[in-house]
Amino acid sequence: MFLYNKKYFFELVKVNGLNLKFIPDIFKNDKEIVLKAINNNYRALKFASKRLQNDKEIVLEAIKKDIMALEFASDELKNNKEIVLQFVNYDIYGLRYASKKLKNDRDIVLEFIKKDGLAIEFINKKFRNDREIVLNAVKSKGSALYYASKRLQNDKEIVLKAVKNDGLVLKYASKRLQNDKEIVLKAVINNGLTLDYVSEEFKNDREIVLEAVKNHGYALEYAAEQLRNDKEIVLEVIKNDCLGLALNLVSKKLQNDTEIVGKIIKNI
């Protein structure tokens, strides 16, 4: 007979879930007590009975607290598709903790990728060459392009989706697509500082430079010299409150231009 009843042990784990370690085994197998313990501290799952470490409700409750709780679940639940899919709701990087079998399950991989494209970092490398998966990844996070296969970094639709999301990822595209004007234009529209990574040909392209400085005035620093002295472009830079940059990079002629001086005075 125990000196204390269930209510005593319930209160004990309510105060500190890790107290589950020190209570009699019979109560480590009590679902109500174990639920209370893991609600206080997910690590309490480590001290639950084997039966409750294999209980879906208990394990899911622990995962809600912290994805690392899966470490203390039974091997059967670590390999359970329903459990792993719950990670999508609580931790988009939870794929790290799935079994090898589930990391190879395309349906699961796709669910994680749709939630956050950067989950691509943790998937089986074979999926980085899967067009649908990579397309969903870059739609979610442009920087996912970094993890795509070389073949898909050379896929125009994928790269367009990526640079619309994050212009700076142009540097991860294939050389061929880094020289595609449509793609470069979309990239600088998203982030003008992408101009730093484009070829000299595009740094000399007025349309591209103009779009770049519309997005970010400091992109002017990466433009070809002749375009740094283009009045319309410089006026766009001033609109972006980059007055110091405009004055440092433009010609003496433009520094003395009455319209430009007027805009600068107005913006000060």
TACORSUL-V971748 format. One record per pair of residues at least 12 apart in sequence whose ideal C-beta (glycine too) atoms are under 7 Angstrom apart, sorted by sequence separation. I is the first residue (numbers start at 1). J is the second residue. If there is no record, write none. Layout:
i=I j=J
i=I j=J
//
This chain:
i=234 j=246
i=170 j=183
i=220 j=233
i=9 j=23
i=20 j=34
i=34 j=48
i=59 j=73
i=84 j=98
i=109 j=123
i=134 j=148
i=145 j=159
i=159 j=173
i=170 j=184
i=184 j=198
i=195 j=209
i=209 j=223
i=234 j=250
i=20 j=37
i=45 j=62
i=95 j=112
i=120 j=137
i=145 j=162
i=170 j=187
i=195 j=212
i=220 j=237
i=9 j=27
i=34 j=52
i=59 j=77
i=84 j=102
i=109 j=127
i=134 j=152
i=159 j=177
i=184 j=202
i=209 j=227
i=28 j=47
i=53 j=72
i=128 j=147
i=153 j=172
i=203 j=222
i=13 j=33
i=17 j=37
i=28 j=48
i=29 j=49
i=38 j=58
i=42 j=62
i=53 j=73
i=54 j=74
i=67 j=87
i=79 j=99
i=92 j=112
i=103 j=123
i=104 j=124
i=113 j=133
i=117 j=137
i=128 j=148
i=129 j=149
i=138 j=158
i=142 j=162
i=153 j=173
i=154 j=174
i=163 j=183
i=167 j=187
i=179 j=199
i=188 j=208
i=192 j=212
i=203 j=223
i=204 j=224
i=213 j=233
i=217 j=237
i=234 j=254
i=6 j=27
i=17 j=38
i=28 j=49
i=31 j=52
i=53 j=74
i=56 j=77
i=78 j=99
i=81 j=102
i=103 j=124
i=117 j=138
i=128 j=149
i=131 j=152
i=142 j=163
i=153 j=174
i=156 j=177
i=167 j=188
i=192 j=213
i=203 j=224
i=206 j=227
i=228 j=249
i=229 j=250
i=243 j=264
i=2 j=24
i=14 j=36
i=29 j=51
i=39 j=61
i=54 j=76
i=79 j=101
i=114 j=136
i=117 j=139
i=129 j=151
i=139 j=161
i=154 j=176
i=164 j=186
i=189 j=211
i=210 j=232
i=214 j=236
i=228 j=250
i=229 j=251
i=238 j=260
i=10 j=33
i=13 j=36
i=17 j=40
i=18 j=41
i=29 j=52
i=35 j=58
i=38 j=61
i=42 j=65
i=54 j=77
i=60 j=83
i=63 j=86
i=67 j=90
i=79 j=102
i=85 j=108
i=88 j=111
i=92 j=115
i=110 j=133
i=113 j=136
i=117 j=140
i=118 j=141
i=129 j=152
i=135 j=158
i=138 j=161
i=142 j=165
i=143 j=166
i=146 j=169
i=154 j=177
i=160 j=183
i=163 j=186
i=167 j=190
i=168 j=191
i=185 j=208
i=188 j=211
i=192 j=215
i=193 j=216
i=204 j=227
i=210 j=233
i=213 j=236
i=217 j=240
i=231 j=254
i=6 j=30
i=9 j=33
i=13 j=37
i=16 j=40
i=17 j=41
i=20 j=44
i=31 j=55
i=34 j=58
i=38 j=62
i=42 j=66
i=45 j=69
i=59 j=83
i=67 j=91
i=81 j=105
i=84 j=108
i=88 j=112
i=92 j=116
i=95 j=119
i=109 j=133
i=113 j=137
i=116 j=140
i=117 j=141
i=120 j=144
i=131 j=155
i=134 j=158
i=138 j=162
i=141 j=165
i=142 j=166
i=145 j=169
i=156 j=180
i=159 j=183
i=163 j=187
i=166 j=190
i=167 j=191
i=170 j=194
i=184 j=208
i=188 j=212
i=191 j=215
i=192 j=216
i=195 j=219
i=206 j=230
i=209 j=233
i=213 j=237
i=216 j=240
i=217 j=241
i=218 j=242
i=221 j=245
i=243 j=267
i=16 j=41
i=18 j=43
i=116 j=141
i=118 j=143
i=166 j=191
i=168 j=193
i=191 j=216
i=193 j=218
i=217 j=242
i=220 j=245
i=229 j=254
i=235 j=260
i=238 j=263
i=10 j=36
i=14 j=40
i=18 j=44
i=21 j=47
i=35 j=61
i=46 j=72
i=60 j=86
i=64 j=90
i=85 j=111
i=93 j=119
i=96 j=122
i=110 j=136
i=114 j=140
i=118 j=144
i=121 j=147
i=135 j=161
i=139 j=165
i=143 j=169
i=146 j=172
i=160 j=186
i=164 j=190
i=168 j=194
i=171 j=197
i=185 j=211
i=189 j=215
i=193 j=219
i=196 j=222
i=210 j=236
i=231 j=257
i=234 j=260
i=238 j=264
i=241 j=267
i=13 j=40
i=17 j=44
i=20 j=47
i=31 j=58
i=38 j=65
i=42 j=69
i=45 j=72
i=56 j=83
i=63 j=90
i=67 j=94
i=70 j=97
i=81 j=108
i=88 j=115
i=92 j=119
i=95 j=122
i=113 j=140
i=117 j=144
i=120 j=147
i=138 j=165
i=142 j=169
i=145 j=172
i=163 j=190
i=167 j=194
i=170 j=197
i=188 j=215
i=192 j=219
i=195 j=222
i=213 j=240
i=218 j=245
i=20 j=48
i=45 j=73
i=95 j=123
i=145 j=173
i=195 j=223
i=217 j=245
i=221 j=249
i=235 j=263
i=93 j=122
i=220 j=249
i=231 j=260
i=238 j=267
i=67 j=97
i=13 j=44
//
